[in-house]
Amino acid sequence: MDGQVEVTNKQFQRHKLFTRELSMLMYGFGDTMSPLPESVDVLEDILVDYVNNMCVQAAKVSGRKNKVAVEDFKFILRKDPKKLARVEELLAMNKEIEVARTMF
């Protein structure tokens, strides 16, 4: 295959994975306490599409079959400094949490 990774873009069924969290986020950003379900569904569709597209792009960049690394996502986000900085911050916090867990 000459280092090429075959990626299929499958359609996934909606499972309302993030409904509760998105409702709370919407409230935190000024929406009502109980936002319209249609609004939450639209945001969830956008979120799932974004995450799916990021994973597909990372798989294309990866070069390893069926395996995506953190560096692949960093490479994809290299042109968006805010998102890349947030990824770095979350990775640093995760490392701190792991170190703290080993201490106890």
N, C-alpha and C positions, 0 to 999 in steps of 0.2 A: 504493500500500500504506500510505500515511499514516505512514511511519516505522517500521512494524512489520516485524520480521524473522521470517521463517518458519524454525523450527528443527525438525529431525526428530531423534528419539532413536533411532538405529539400533543394532541389536545387532551387536557385533563378535565375530569369532571369536577364540578364545583362541590366542595365539601364544607364551605363556610368555615374555613380554618381560622380566620382572623377577625371574625365579626365582632366579638366582644372587645378585642384590643383596638380595632379601628373605631368603634363607637366611643371608647374612652379617649382616644387620640382626638377625634373630632370634637368632643366636648372640651377637651383641654385647649383646643385651638379656637374656641368660641362658638361652637354649634350648641344646639339644645342638649339637655341631659339624655334624651332618647332620640337620636337622629333618625330620619326616614330610612327604612330598610333598603329602599332603592338606592339611596346615596351611599350607604355602607357597601352594598353589593357592587356598585360602580367602582368605588375605591378598592375593593378587594380584587376585582377583575384587573384593574390597573397594576396593583401590587403583584399579583400572581404572574401576570404577563411580564413585568419588569424582572422579577426574580428568575423566571424561566429563561428569558432572553439573556440575562447575565450568565446563567449556568451554561447555556448553549455556546455563548461566546467564549467562556472560559474553557469549555471542552475543545473547541476548535483551536484555541491557542496552546492548549496543554501539550499536545504531542504524545502523551501517554494514553494508551487505550483504557477507557473506563475509569480514569482516575484524574481528579482535578485537585490542584493544590492551592493554598492560600496565595502563593506567588502569581498564579494565573489570574486571580481576581484583582490583585494589585496591578498587574500589567494592564488589564482592561480599564481600570480606573485611573491610570496614570495621567490622563488628560483632564481629570476632574479633581483639582487639588482638595476641595472640601470633603468629598467622599473618601478620597485616599487618606486624608488626615484622620477622618473618623475611623476608618478601618485600622489604622496604626494605633489610634488611641484605644480602641476596643481590644486589640491584640495585646497591648501593654497591660491593660487592666486584667485581662484573662491570665496573663503570666503572673501578675501580682497575686491573684486569687489562688492560683495553683501553688505558689510559694507559701502563702499563708496556710493553705490546707496541709501542706507537708509539715508545718511547724506544730500542728496539733495532733 
